[in-house]
């Protein structure tokens, strides 16, 4: 398993803003990678391109040998659902659904909620949320809501987990809990994790740091 980016450029806006400039990158299966850099360096844009949520203006991306942007829209959605999990700075939980129901949302696409219900409970237990299974998001703390969002991203056993500033809205204690979860997932499940962070301490927990500046990767010395 590998993610390969070749000569990736991304231009957005009008007038056009050249955000990514000739990115070449290879990510091996099972890596734990932090994308770092100052605000505006292109790290979140790169994450969205790597994860196929955005199409680059130029260049080629392949995951597990598939050129994702040569797939049909339906094929791409299925590939994402079967292989990828996403965590964002904001948890985006559905307010009318319980913690467990939010976690099971990806399984609904396959009409397989009952099949994954036990795994949902297992994830709640793993993340210290067993007693919160039937609570609505408004009755959970910010840290608990983010842990529910991470559990949701893992319900389908993804090979790849992409996270954009997953600790950005959390205090240091809850941020550390989230990073400990990521490290455990990476170590025990072999999940490939790519996350964006501006926090040097959290970045240092990754197996590899990729630093961006002005839309380009800064070579390591």
Residue pairs with C-beta under 8 A, 6 or more apart in sequence:
1 28
1 29
1 30
1 63
1 64
1 159
1 192
2 26
2 27
2 28
2 29
2 63
2 64
3 25
3 26
3 27
3 50
3 61
3 62
3 63
3 160
3 192
4 25
4 26
4 27
4 60
4 61
4 62
4 63
5 23
5 24
5 25
5 26
5 49
5 50
5 59
5 60
5 61
6 24
6 59
6 60
6 61
7 22
7 23
7 24
7 58
7 59
7 60
8 20
8 22
8 23
8 24
8 25
8 46
8 49
8 56
8 58
8 59
8 60
8 61
9 18
9 20
9 21
9 22
9 23
9 56
9 57
9 58
9 59
10 18
10 19
10 20
10 42
10 45
10 46
10 49
10 54
10 56
10 57
10 215
11 17
11 18
11 19
11 57
12 19
12 45
18 215
19 42
19 45
19 215
20 42
20 45
20 46
20 49
20 56
20 215
21 214
21 215
21 216
22 59
22 216
23 46
23 59
23 215
23 216
23 217
24 217
25 50
25 210
25 217
27 33
27 50
27 192
27 194
28 192
29 159
29 190
29 192
30 186
30 190
30 191
30 192
31 192
31 193
31 194
31 207
31 208
32 182
32 183
32 186
32 192
32 193
32 205
32 206
32 207
32 208
33 193
33 194
33 195
33 206
33 207
33 208
33 209
33 210
34 195
34 196
34 197
34 202
34 203
34 205
34 206
34 208
34 209
34 210
35 43
35 44
35 46
35 47
35 194
35 195
35 196
35 197
35 210
35 212
36 43
36 196
36 197
36 198
36 200
36 203
36 209
36 210
36 211
36 212
37 43
37 211
37 212
37 213
37 218
38 198
38 213
39 198
41 212
41 213
41 214
41 215
42 212
42 214
42 215
42 216
43 196
43 212
44 164
44 165
44 196
45 54
46 212
47 162
47 164
47 194
47 195
47 196
48 54
48 164
49 55
49 56
49 61
50 61
50 162
50 194
51 84
51 86
51 160
51 162
51 194
52 61
52 63
52 68
52 69
52 76
52 79
52 80
52 84
53 86
55 69
60 67
60 69
61 67
61 68
61 69
62 68
63 79
63 83
63 160
64 83
64 159
66 79
68 76
68 79
69 76
71 79
81 106
81 109
81 110
81 156
82 156
82 158
83 158
83 159
83 160
84 158
84 159
84 160
84 161
84 162
85 153
85 154
85 156
85 158
85 160
85 161
85 162
86 153
86 161
86 162
86 163
87 146
87 149
87 150
87 153
87 161
87 162
87 163
87 164
87 166
87 195
88 149
88 163
88 164
88 165
88 166
89 164
89 165
89 166
89 168
89 169
90 169
91 137
91 145
91 146
91 148
91 149
92 149
93 99
93 102
93 137
93 145
93 148
93 149
93 152
94 101
94 102
94 105
94 137
95 136
95 137
95 138
96 136
97 105
97 136
97 137
98 133
98 134
98 135
98 136
99 124
99 129
99 132
99 133
99 134
99 135
99 136
99 137
99 140
99 144
99 148
100 117
100 120
100 121
100 124
100 133
100 134
102 137
102 148
102 149
102 152
103 120
103 123
103 124
103 148
103 151
103 152
103 155
104 113
104 116
104 117
104 120
104 152
104 155
105 152
106 152
106 155
106 156
107 113
107 115
107 116
107 120
107 155
107 156
116 155
116 156
119 155
120 151
120 155
121 130
121 133
123 151
123 154
123 155
124 130
124 132
124 133
124 151
126 151
127 147
127 148
127 150
127 151
127 181
128 147
129 144
129 147
129 148
129 151
132 139
132 140
132 144
132 148
137 145
137 148
140 148
141 174
142 169
142 170
142 174
143 170
143 171
143 173
143 174
143 177
143 178
146 166
146 169
146 170
146 174
146 178
147 177
147 178
147 181
150 166
150 178
150 181
153 161
154 161
154 185
154 191
157 189
158 191
159 191
159 192
160 191
160 192
160 193
160 194
161 182
161 185
161 191
161 192
161 193
161 194
161 195
162 193
162 194
162 195
163 182
163 193
163 194
163 195
163 196
164 195
164 196
165 196
165 197
165 198
166 178
166 182
166 195
166 197
167 174
167 175
167 178
167 179
167 197
167 199
167 202
168 198
170 178
175 199
175 202
179 202
179 205
182 193
182 195
182 205
183 205
185 191
185 193
186 192
186 193
186 207
193 206
195 206
197 203
203 209
210 217
211 217
211 218
212 218
